[in-house]
Amino acid sequence: MSSVENICHTKRNAFGERLRELRQQKEISQHVLSRQVGVNWTYISKIESASLAPPSAETIRRIAQALDADENELLALAGKIPDGLRQAMKENPLLAELVRVLSKRVLPDEIYQQMIALAQEEMGIE
């Protein structure tokens, strides 16, 4: 397996495992979830088993709603960019530049936590 294939499989596993965990916590079957989301139950099964890549952002939204789950967590596990962030980067070139710079290499979690805390402090969010 190439490194790119390995990264894609890892994302599929993380998303699929979390989906299964959330679904089981709600004590609903793949059939029930699939009806709530508007997809075939085999599609849910294949996502959970990492046979398929995570679904579209819209399907993830419907899954999150059906499972009362954190949409942003599921989008992140799927490697998707939330629409709000995409729009914010279009409207603010400096934000887009910050994301580009940060994407060039992985920093320690403490650095990200400090940046989040600083941004929240500036915005008056606790």
N, C-alpha and C positions, 0 to 999 in steps of 0.2 A: 504494500500500500504506500503510495507517495505521501509526502508531507501534507500536500494540499488535500488529498483524499482523507488523510488521518484527521486533519482539522475539521473538515466537513462532517466526518463520522462522529467526532467528539461532540460537535454542536448538536447533531441529531440525537445522540445519546442523552445529552444533558436536557434538552427540551423534552424528549420523549419520556425520560424517567420522571421529570417534574410533572408532566401532564398526567402520567399514570398515578403518581402520588396524590396529586390534587383531586383527581377523579375518585380514587379510592377513599380519600378523606371525606368526600361528599356522599360516599356509598351509592354511586350510580354506575350503571354498566356502560360499556362502550356504545351499546345500542341507544340507550337513553340520551347520552351526551351527543351522539351523532344527530339524533332528531332535533335536539335543542339548538345545535350549531348549524344544521342544514347541510350535512355531509353524510356520506355512506359510512357505516360503522367500520367497514374494512379499512377505510382511510385513517380513522382514529387508531385502529390496531397497528397499522403499518407505521404510523408516526411514533407511537409508543414503543414499538420494537426497533426503531431506528432504521427501518427498511426504506423509509421516505424521509426527505428533508422536511424541516418544519414548514408549516403552511404559510400562506400570505398573511400580511399584517391584519387584514380585515377578518380573516378566519380566526386569527389569534385573539382579536378583540371579542369576537363572539364566544370563543372558548372561555376567555377570562370572565366574561359576563355570566355565562352559564355556570361556572364553577365558583363565582364570587372570589376570583383570584386577582392578583396584582398584574394588570395588563403590561406595565413597564417591565416587570420581572420576566414575563414570558417573552416579550419582544426582545429583551436583552439576551435571553438564553437562545433565542432563534437567530440572533445576529441581525435583527431588524432595527432600523432607526425610527423612533416614534415620529409621527407627522409633526407634532409640536416642535420637536427639536429641529427637524428638517426645515420647517418654516422659519424658526428663529435664526437659523444659520443663513438663510436667504436674506433675511432682513438686517442682519448684523454681521458685516464682513469680519469684524474682530473676533466674534464668537467662532465663526468658521475657521479663522486662522488658528485660534486656540485649539480647536478640535484637531486640526491638521498637525499642529506641533505635538500635541499629546499622543497622537496616533503613531508617531514615528518610533516610539519605543515604550515598553512597559515600565512604569515607575512603581516604587513600593506603595502598598496600600496606604501607608501613613501619609504620604504626600497627597494622594487623592483625597483622603479624609480631611487634611488641612485645607485644601482648595475648596472642598464642599463647605466646610465650616466657615471659611472666609466669605464665600458667596452668600451663604445663609445669613451671616451676620450683617453684611451689607444690605441685604434685602429685608432684614428684620424678621427672618424666619428662624424658629428654634427647633 
